[in-house]
Amino acid sequence: MDLFFALSKIFTLLIFPLPIIILIGIFISLFIVRSFRNKLLSIIPVLCLWFFSSYPASQFFISNLEEEFPPINIDSLPKVDAIVVLGGMINPISKYNKPELLSSADRLIDTVILFKNKKAEIVIFSGGSGIFLQQDKKEAFFAKEILINLGIPESKILLESESRNTIENALYTTKILKEKQAQKIILVTSAFHMKRASMSFEKQNLKVYPFPCDYRTLREDLNWDTLVPSVGALETSTIAIKEWIGLMVYSLSGYL
């Protein structure tokens, strides 16, 4: 059984699309492309793909975003005017007409836990459609159905369904908060996203208590699975790079 397990791990290199494409790219660059210059030009993109799809690289990028926001004990949070949870955990274009949760589902679960711990009387879900050229699928309406099914009364849920990005989350949610004369919020979003999100809301003169979740930083164990190219690691690298760019753009635009 140990031999079977070892072989199953090794042969994933020859079965899964990402590692096999990288191996084929390296083989072509080294043994088929003739001139040294062309070898170099062809192998660099392949090695870059391997780099960003490796766990050591992806963990470096994501951990630097998350380390500023370690997990928070719920008991340490005060009671506030509203719990604000940002969208990004529901697939709005699923073929089937039912809410499908994505990897950031912790945002919804932790919101329910906060509400049941009586940290606020209302929950505001902020999220419209971030899909370019398809603005009719509003994430907030799917989220409301899930929150109700998880035990939050419909009367305690407010929806902000027009925002398409973080700054719009802050701007449009603040309008709802002002109508409710609310000033203090617990903000729920992924740890990698918390810096940009909390600064965007604080820019609106709100008192923000961050409640980060959806951590993607792993233990620093070096093993076979961390070295083999992985779509999971590539996704993490992509998320982290997008967030670093977002921080830079928001800072230059005066949103933070």
Secondary structure as the mmCIF struct_conf table of DSSP 4:
data_model
#
loop_
_struct_conf.conf_type_id
_struct_conf.id
_struct_conf.beg_label_comp_id
_struct_conf.beg_label_asym_id
_struct_conf.beg_label_seq_id
_struct_conf.end_label_comp_id
_struct_conf.end_label_asym_id
_struct_conf.end_label_seq_id
HELX_RH_AL_P HELX_RH_AL_P1 ASP A 2 ILE A 10
HELX_RH_3T_P HELX_RH_3T_P1 PHE A 11 LEU A 14
TURN_TY1_P TURN_TY1_P1 ILE A 15 ILE A 15
BEND BEND1 PHE A 16 PHE A 16
HELX_RH_AL_P HELX_RH_AL_P2 PRO A 17 PHE A 31
TURN_TY1_P TURN_TY1_P2 ILE A 32 ILE A 32
BEND BEND2 SER A 35 SER A 35
HELX_RH_AL_P HELX_RH_AL_P3 PHE A 36 PHE A 52
TURN_TY1_P TURN_TY1_P3 SER A 53 SER A 53
BEND BEND3 SER A 54 SER A 54
HELX_RH_AL_P HELX_RH_AL_P4 TYR A 55 GLU A 66
TURN_TY1_P TURN_TY1_P4 GLU A 67 GLU A 68
BEND BEND4 PHE A 69 PHE A 69
HELX_RH_3T_P HELX_RH_3T_P2 ILE A 74 SER A 76
BEND BEND5 LEU A 77 LEU A 77
HELX_LH_PP_P HELX_LH_PP_P1 PRO A 78 LYS A 79
BEND BEND6 ASP A 81 ASP A 81
STRN STRN1 ALA A 82 LEU A 86
BEND BEND7 MET A 89 MET A 89
STRN STRN2 ILE A 90 ASN A 91
TURN_TY1_P TURN_TY1_P5 PRO A 92 ILE A 93
BEND BEND8 LYS A 95 LYS A 98
STRN STRN3 GLU A 100 LEU A 101
TURN_TY1_P TURN_TY1_P6 SER A 103 ALA A 105
HELX_RH_AL_P HELX_RH_AL_P5 ASP A 106 LYS A 116
TURN_TY1_P TURN_TY1_P7 ASN A 117 LYS A 118
BEND BEND9 LYS A 119 LYS A 119
BEND BEND10 GLU A 121 GLU A 121
STRN STRN4 VAL A 123 SER A 126
BEND BEND11 ILE A 131 ILE A 131
TURN_TY1_P TURN_TY1_P8 PHE A 132 LEU A 133
BEND BEND12 ASP A 136 ASP A 136
HELX_RH_AL_P HELX_RH_AL_P6 GLU A 139 ASN A 149
TURN_TY1_P TURN_TY1_P9 LEU A 150 GLY A 151
HELX_RH_3T_P HELX_RH_3T_P3 GLU A 154 LYS A 156
STRN STRN5 ILE A 157 GLU A 160
BEND BEND13 ASN A 165 ASN A 165
HELX_RH_AL_P HELX_RH_AL_P7 THR A 166 GLU A 179
TURN_TY1_P TURN_TY1_P10 LYS A 180 GLN A 181
STRN STRN6 LYS A 184 SER A 190
HELX_RH_3T_P HELX_RH_3T_P4 ALA A 191 HIS A 193
HELX_RH_AL_P HELX_RH_AL_P8 MET A 194 GLU A 202
TURN_TY1_P TURN_TY1_P11 LYS A 203 ASN A 205
STRN STRN7 LYS A 207 CYS A 213
HELX_RH_AL_P HELX_RH_AL_P9 TRP A 224 LEU A 227
BEND BEND14 VAL A 228 VAL A 228
HELX_RH_AL_P HELX_RH_AL_P10 VAL A 231 SER A 253
TURN_TY1_P TURN_TY1_P12 GLY A 254 GLY A 254
#
